[in-house]
Amino acid sequence: MLGPESDRLAGSVLFPCGDDCIEIVIRNAERLRQKFILEEIATEVREQLLDKLSTYHAAAGAEVPAPAFWHAASIGEIGGLEGTLPFPLVVKPRHSHRYKPVDKQRKYYRAEDIADVYRYFSLSDVQVSDVVLTEFIPGRDGDNYGYFAYLDGDGRPLAEFTKRYLRRYPPDRGIACYGISDWNPGVRELGLRFLHHVGLSGLAHVEFKRDQRDGKLKLIESNARFTSNESMHVACGVDFAVLAYNRLTGRDIGPPMQPGAYRQGLRMWWPGSDFRAFLALREDGRTTLRQWLDSVLHPYRLPAFEWSDPWPSVATLLLRTAGAARDFVCRFVPNG
């Protein structure tokens, strides 16, 4: 990126689309800015949202409900928390992009007791010592919500979007595999309050889960980047990428979008993961084949596939196949 190989792209807008990419931009911002146009979000805000501990502290400062949380900067500090922790707990690395889980479908690790907390460290390809433990919020997949927004320098929303996550794989704890666009003013109010508190300008996503105990939405995480939901946003009439590009290059962006002025009821579907979620839910007696088919027979978008441009989907399939083969070799073949 900083060498002559990228000279042909000089003057282009640079969008980091993963947490590891964000960290690369943060570390090299001044040098990258000499060749590329970077997003308007402040470095300190990006650093705060990459850090789960800082994110939860920010939620408390914004008076946005969130799970109770504890920090252990080392494995040794976990022992000092023993006897004070309510179980079950969620155990997460403070910086998720620096962690390589053995189970890549698992979004977090649920600990039923202190022994499970220690066991968490054996599930990583690299040793992780800096962790955040959070209260487990009871609820099912349909209790998760997302707020997406692009804010200008004054914190005014130029475009907004909310969605509900209908299923995850593995169920209730994994990565989203089926969601629906909606307009939820309560999710919007809390998401906007949080983003205003951290001083964000640019693109961000805030995820919430409704706590079955008190009915309140609790902040789970926040990301200051594009996500895999972009094709759904575009199909619904909210093109965050074009908005960001036009704003950063001085083009006309038109007036701010009116709240909820986009297509609602469109599904976002990851077929492979969702079918595996169906199998798991059916095994638990929570759904049937008929119910699952009825749920997916609606207008939907796939995360990458377009008939006019199939290559991103082909490349994704090849990469996932190669990754699965590599994981199989490493897990089952001696000295793999």
N, C-alpha and C positions, 0 to 999 in steps of 0.2 A: 504493500500500500504506500509506503514511503519511498520506494525505489523507482527507477526508471520504467519498470514494467507497467506501472499504473499511470504514466504520463498521459496516455490517450484519454484517460478519464478525468484529467485535471479540470476543476470547475464543476464537477458533478456533485449532487447532493448525496451524502453518506448516511444511510439508515442502518444502524446496528439492530438486528432482529433477534438477538439472544443475549442472555445476561453475561456470558463470557465475552461476547462482542462489545457489549457496553463497557466492560472493564478495560478492554483494549483501547477504546476511544478515550475513556477517562485518563488513562495513563499516558496517552500520546496526543491529547487534544490540541495543544499548541502547534505541534508539527503537522498534524493532519489538517488543521485549519488553514495552513499555508497552501494546501493543494485542493482541498474539498470544502464544500459548504456543509457545516455541521448543524444539527438540530438546535433549537433555541433553548431547550431545557438546561438549567444550570447544573454544573458538575456536582455541586454539593447535594442537590436534590436527587440526582441520579444515584449518588453514593448512598444516600439515606434509604432509598427504596430498594437497593440491592441487598441491604442489610436488614434481616427480619427483626432483629432486636430493635434497631432504630425505627423501623416501621411501626412496631407495637407501641413504642414510646410516643411516636407522633400521633397515633390514634388516641392515646390517653390525653395528650395535649389538646387535641381537637375535640375532645369529648365525644368521640365516636366509639360506640361499644365494641369491645374486642375480647377475646379470651384472656383469662388470667395467664401470666407467663412468668417464667423463671429462666435465668441465664447461667450456664456453666461454661466458663472459659477453658476448662480442662476436665479430663476425666476425673481427676482427683476431687474437683469441686462438687461432683455429683453426690459423693458420700456425705458432704455437708448438708445437702438438701434432704437426705433420707429422714423420713418421719414427718416432713412438712408438706410433701407433695400429695395432692389428691389424684387418685387413679380412677379411670384410665387417663393417660396423658398422650399427647402428640409430641414426638421427638423429631426435630428438624435441624439440619445444619444452619448455622447463622447465615452463611452464603451458599445457597443451593448449587450455584454453578461450579463451585469448587469441590463438589461431592459427587462420587460415582457410585450410585447404588447398584447392588447386584440385581435387584428386581427393578427394571427401568419403568415398569408400569405403576410402581408404588409412589404416590405423591408424598406420603409421609409414613412414619412408622408409629404404630399405636402400641403403647406400653401398658400392660396390665398391672405391673408391679416394678419394683426397683431393679429386679434381675433382668427384666425386659429392657430397661433403659441401658444397662451395661451391654446387653446382647446386641443392641443397635449398632455398636461400633464394629462388630464382626461382620456386618452386612455391607460394608463399604470396601471398595477396591483400594482406597487410600485412607489413611488414618485421619479421622475428623475429630477434633477435640473441642472446638468452639460450637456449642449447640444451644438451641432455644427449646425449652419445654413449655408447652401450652396446655391449658385446660382443654379437654376433649368436648367439643360442642355436639350434643346429640341431635341427630336429624338424618334424613335420607337424602338421596341425590337431588330430588326435586326441591330441596330447601336451599340450594345454592344459587347465587345471583351474581351478575357481573355488570359493572358500570364502566363504559368506555367514553372518553371525552378528549377533545382537543381544545385547550384553553389558550387565549392570547396572553400578552404580557400583563394585562390587568386582571387576569383570572376570569375573564368572560368566556363562557363556552361558545365556541364557533360551530361545533357539532357534538352531538351526544347520542348515546345508544345504550339500551339496557337489554339483557337477555337472562333467561333462566336455564340452568343446567338440569336436564331431565335424567340423564344417566351418566355414570362413570364406569371405568373398568380399571381395577376391580371395583365392584359396587360399593358405594358410600365412602371410598377412600382413595380411589385412583384418579386417573386423568380423564377429563370430560370426553365423552364420545357421542353425545346427543344433546342438543340444546335448541332453544326456541327464542326468536326475537319477540320482545314485548316492550311495553313502556311502563316502568315502575317508578312513580314519583318518590316513594320512600327510599328506594335504592339510590336514586339520583341525588336526593337531598344529602344523604350520608356520604356518598362518594365525593360530591362536590365540596362538602365541608372539609373532608380530609385533604383533598388536593389543594384547596385554598390555604389550609393550615401549613402545609409543607412548602407553599410558594411555587407550585408547579406552573410552568408555561410550556405548552406543547402537548404531546400525546401521552395518555396514561390509561391504565385499567385498574379498577379496584374490585376485588372479589369479596362477597359476603356470604354468610351462612345463617339461616334463621334458627335460633336456639329453640328447640321444642319445649324447654323448661319454662321460658318466660316470653316466648314469641318475638324476641328482639333480634334484629339483624346484627351480626357480629363480624367485624372485619377479619378476613383470613389472610389476605396478602394484597400487594399492589405492585404493578409493573409499569415502568415508564418506557414502553416500546410497543412495536407492533406484535400481534399474537397470531395464532393460527386461525382466528375467526375472521380475517380480513375479507375472504370471499363472501361470507355471509353479510358483512356490513355493506359491501358493494352491491350485492343483489338486493339489499333492502333500501338502497339509495343513499348510503353514507360512505363516501370514499375518503377515508382518512388519509390515504397515501397521496392522492391528488391534492387534497387540501393542504397537507404539509408541504408538498413539493411547490405548489403555487405560492404559498406564503413565504417560503424560504428563498424563492427566486424572484420575488417582487411582482408576481402576476396577480391579477384580480381574483379574489376569492369570493366575492359576492357577500350578501348579508348573512349574519349568523342563522343557523338552522333553527326553526321553531321546535320546542321540545316535543318529542314523540312524532315528528313529521316524517316518518319513514314507514316502510312496509313492516307490519307486525304479523306474527304467526308463521314465519318461515323457519324451517328446521335447518340445523347444521349437523351433518351426520358423518361419522367415521365408521363405515360399515363393518370392517374387520373387528375393531375393538368393541363395537356395540353388539355384534353377534356373540362375542365372548362374554360380554356383560349379560346378555340374555341367557346364555347357558348357565352362568353362575346364579342368576336370579331364579331360573327355573328349578335348579337343584335345591335352592332354599325354599321353594314353594311360593315365591313371590310373584311369579308371572307364568303365563302359558304361551305356547307358540302363537295361538290366535291373538292374544293380547299384544304380544310383541309386534306381530305383523300389522295389526290395526294401528299401533303407535307410529310405525314408520311409513305408512301409506299416506303421506302428506307431501306437499311441495318441500323440497330440501335442496341444500347445497352441499357439495363435497369440499373438503379443505383445499384441494389443489387442482382437481381435474376440470378441464375445459376442452370440449371437442375442437375448438379453434386452436388450442395450444396444449396438447397432451403431454409434452415432454417433462414438465415439472412432476407430474404424477408418475411417469415412467422412471425418472431419476429417483424419486422418493421410494418407489417400490424396490428398485435395485439396491439402494442404500440400506433399506430395512432388511432385505433378504441377506445381504452381506453381513450386516450386524448380527442377525439371528444366527447365521452360520458360525461367525466368530465366537459368539457367546457359547454356542454348543460345544465348539472345540475346546474353549478355555475351561468349561465347566466339567466336561465328561472325558476328555482325552488327557492322559497323564502328560505333564510338562507341556500342555497345550499353550 
